[in-house]
């Protein structure tokens, strides 16, 4: 029962934080940020918000800095928008899974192209 409540709270936090990043945080250093997941502790006191950031390494660092500095504001807004006895402490984590998936897709495409050219060479030599 507790895990189910934590996952429901995580989804609510994910929606609210995404909305706040999109509409309320007006810092120009904040890049293209996507909230990918939220993990809420079983006691509902801590939440890890995983974000994916599009851009170069320096843009990622500045965006993470903005999010870390805005965590107090985000927590207070969560308290206003979601009725809870205790609003969880928010910490942001950089999620590299999208970049990792894109890298794997690129590698698979390269192998596919090399495999196609190797198949064509083999067919030509058989003729």
ZAMARGU-4260 file (C-alpha; in steps of 0.2 Angstrom, whole numbers, plus 5000, padded with zeros to 4 digits):
<rodrens>
0) 5000/5000/5000 | 5014/5012/5004 | 5023/5009/4988 | 5007/5012/4978 | 5005/5029/4987
5) 5023/5034/4984 | 5021/5030/4966 | 5005/5040/4964 | 5013/5054/4973 | 5028/5053/4962
10) 5017/5055/4946 | 5008/5070/4954 | 5025/5078/4958 | 5031/5074/4940 | 5017/5083/4933
15) 5018/5098/4944 | 5037/5100/4943 | 5036/5099/4924 | 5022/5112/4924 | 5033/5123/4935
20) 5048/5121/4925 | 5039/5125/4909 | 5028/5140/4916 | 5035/5147/4932 | 5054/5147/4932
25) 5060/5161/4920 | 5079/5159/4922 | 5087/5162/4905 | 5101/5149/4910 | 5088/5135/4911
30) 5089/5125/4895 | 5077/5112/4887 | 5073/5102/4903 | 5062/5086/4903 | 5056/5078/4919
35) 5059/5059/4916 | 5055/5051/4933 | 5052/5054/4951 | 5056/5042/4965 | 5048/5045/4981
40) 5055/5037/4997 | 5043/5026/5006 | 5041/5038/5021 | 5036/5051/5008 | 5049/5063/5015
45) 5061/5064/5001 | 5059/5064/4982 | 5072/5062/4968 | 5067/5071/4952 | 5076/5064/4937
50) 5078/5077/4923 | 5085/5075/4905 | 5093/5091/4898 | 5096/5094/4880 | 5112/5104/4876
55) 5131/5104/4879 | 5139/5100/4895 | 5140/5118/4901 | 5122/5121/4898 | 5118/5105/4907
60) 5128/5111/4922 | 5120/5128/4922 | 5102/5121/4921 | 5106/5109/4935 | 5112/5124/4945
65) 5096/5133/4942 | 5085/5118/4947 | 5095/5115/4963 | 5093/5133/4967 | 5074/5133/4963
70) 5071/5117/4973 | 5065/5127/4988 | 5053/5137/4977 | 5047/5121/4969 | 5044/5113/4986
75) 5034/5127/4992 | 5023/5127/4976 | 5021/5109/4978 | 5014/5112/4995 | 5001/5124/4988
80) 4996/5113/4974 | 4996/5095/4982 | 4988/5093/4999 | 5001/5084/5009 | 5005/5083/5028
85) 5023/5084/5024 | 5030/5090/5007 | 5045/5080/5002 | 5062/5087/5001 | 5066/5089/4982
90) 5083/5084/4975 | 5087/5084/4956 | 5097/5071/4947 | 5103/5071/4929 | 5096/5057/4919
95) 5107/5051/4905 | 5096/5037/4899 | 5089/5047/4884 | 5107/5051/4879 | 5112/5033/4881
100) 5098/5027/4871 | 5102/5039/4857 | 5120/5033/4857 | 5114/5014/4856 | 5103/5019/4842
105) 5117/5027/4833 | 5128/5012/4835 | 5114/5000/4829 | 5112/5011/4813 | 5130/5011/4810
110) 5131/4992/4812 | 5116/4991/4800 | 5124/5001/4787 | 5140/4992/4788 | 5130/4975/4788
115) 5121/4980/4772 | 5137/4985/4763 | 5145/4969/4768 | 5130/4959/4762 | 5131/4969/4745
120) 5149/4965/4743 | 5146/4947/4747 | 5133/4946/4734 | 5144/4954/4721 | 5158/4942/4724
125) 5146/4927/4722 | 5141/4933/4705
</rodrens>
